[in-house]
Amino acid sequence: MTNPTPTTAGPPAPTVGAAQAGADVALYTTSVKSRVAAVTLAALAEFTTRQGWTVVHQAYGLTPLHVPARLRTGWRTVAQLLDRGRAAGLVVPAEHEIARNPSEQNALRAWLLRIPAFAVYPHARHHGPTPPPTGTTPPPGPGAPVDRAWCRSYALTPASQRGLRDAARMYLTVLRWPGDIATAVEVMSRLAHNAVIHAGLTPSRKRTGR
């Protein structure tokens, strides 16, 4: 029998509560496109398998991140499973996919600890640098070659921003980028917005002669 592959390719994922060996867990993510959500859930399922856990339910919400979790049908189903003890743990890309601000995050953590249940966020990471585990190759520093890249062009119009956000999230998930994906997508979206605003798309002034 083959043992689950340990996760030694990066820093440990942020966790709330005590993760149990062989636990039943539920997966959750949210996106405005089902295709992106499906890719994310597949990545979460692979991560879950490596931990030796069993997926008993997976769900996603086709909603933007600013929509409160309590209004999302998929999240309400997952929350009920946890509350009734039908799942011992929760795997979500990052905490702010459920809780949008510090107040909501504190409430989420208190609820998980009270049930009790654990939560793991494999696409988020702790603040500050974390040394790589022994025997692994450290991430490339400045000037080092990049072995994975994503490059695409978009029209400088406001309508392109949603497609950019969805594509960025999907590709960062597929490429298994170890950072905070939701935050990276938000930064990219704001940069794209600034590019649209400041790229000289406003009508140019007409010159008049005497």
N, C-alpha and C positions, 0 to 999 in steps of 0.2 A: 504494500500500500504506500502511495506517495504522500508525504507530508505536505501541508500547505506551504507555499513559498513565502518566506519571511519578507517583510517590506524593509529592505535595506538600501533602497535607491535614493533616499532623501530624508529630510527631517521628519520626525513623527507627526502625524496629523493631530491638530488640536482636538481635545476630547473633553466632554463633560460627563462626570460620573465614572464608575468603574466598568470598563469593557470586560465582558465575560467570554471565556473561551467557549467556542461552539454555540454561541448565542443565535437566536432567531432575530433578524433585524428587518426593518422596513427602509426602503430607499425613497428619496423624494428630491425633486428639483422643479424649477419653474422656468418657463421660456415663452416667448410669444409664438414660437413655431414648434410643432410637434416633432419635426425631424431633428432639430437641435436638442430637444428634451430627450429623445430616444438615444442619441449619441452619448449624452451625459449619463443617462441611466445605465447604458452598457459599460461605461468606464467605472461607474460606482459599483456595478455588479462584479466586475473583474477585481476591483480593490477588495470588495467584501469576501470574495472567494479566497484571496490570498491571506486574509485574516483567519480563515477557517470558520467563518460565520455562514448562516443559512438565510437566504432571502425568502421571507414569507409574504412580502407584499412590496410592490413598487408603484409609485404614482407620480404624476407631474401636473402642474397647473399651467394653462396657456394664458398667463397673465404677466404683466410687467412687474418688476421687483417692488415698485412703490405701492402695489395693491396689498393691503394687510392680509396676512396668512389666514386669519379667521374667515375671510371671504372666499377662500379658494377651496373648491370641493375636494380636490386631491389631498390637500393638507389636512382637512377635517377628518378624512378617512384614516390617514396615517395617525393622527393624534388620538383617535378613538381606539385604534389597535394598541397603541402604547398605554393609554389610560386603563384599558381592560386587561393588560398583561399578556396580550397575544403576541407581542413583540417586545423583546428585552432591550433593543437598541435601535438607534436611528442613524442613518448615513445620508448626509446632505453635502453638496459641494462646499458650501460655506455658510456660516451661521446667519449672515444677513440675508440669505434667501428666505428665511423664516421670520427673523426679527430685524427690523430696519434701523433701530436706534438703540442706544444703551439701555433705556428703560425697558423696551421690549425684550432685549437680550437678557437682562437680569431676570425678568419674569419667566422667560423660557427656561433658563438654567434652574431657577427655583422649582418650576413645575417638574422638570426632568428628575431632579434630585428627590422630590417628594414622592414620585410615583412608586418606586424608583425606576429609572431607565437611564441608559447612557446614550450619548450622541457623539459622532465622529464626523469631522469636516475635512476630508482629504484634499480639497483644493484650496484650503486656507493654510496659513503657516504662522508661526509665532513671530512676534516683532523681534527684530535684531537678528544678526547672523547666527546660524547654527552650523557647527563644524560637521562635515560629512562623516558617516560611520567608517570605521576602519575597513580597509580593503576596497573602498569605492573610489571612483574617480571624481574629484571635486568639479563643480560646475565651471564652465569657461569664464575666465576673467576678462578684463578689457584687453582687446587685441587678439584674443584667442579665437580660433575658427568656430563657427556656428554650424552644428550638424543638422539642425532642423530649422526651416524658415517658411514663412507664409508671406506672400506678396500679391497684392491685388489692387487694381485701380477702381476708383469710384467717381461718379460725376459730382462736381461741387454744387450739390443742391441739397436742401433740407430733406428731401424724400430719400436720399441715399443713406441717411444715418441709421435707420432701422435695419436695413440690410447689412450694413457694416457691423452693427452690434451683434446681430445673430450669427454672422459668419465668423467674427472674432471669437465669440464664445465657443462655437462648434470646433474651430480649428485648434484653439488653445486646449480644449478637452481632448481632441484626437491626438495632438502632439504631446499630451501628458505634461503640460507645463506645470511646474510644482508651485507656482505662486498663487496669489489670490485672484482667481479668474474674474469674479464679478467686479472687483475694484479695477482690474486692468481694463475690462470692457468699458467701465464708466469713464476712466481717464481717456481712453481712445475715442469714445463718443464725444467728449468735451473738446478734445483737440480737433476732431472733424468739424464740430460746430463752429469753432473759432476759425477754421480754414474757410468755411463757407461764408462766414460773416466778413472776413478780412481779405478775401481773395480778389477783391476788385470787381465783385459781381453787381455792385450798385451801378445804376446808369451813369455813364461818364458825362461830365459837364460839356455842353456844346460851346465851342469857341465862336465868338462873334467878332467880325472885323469892322473897322471904321471905314 
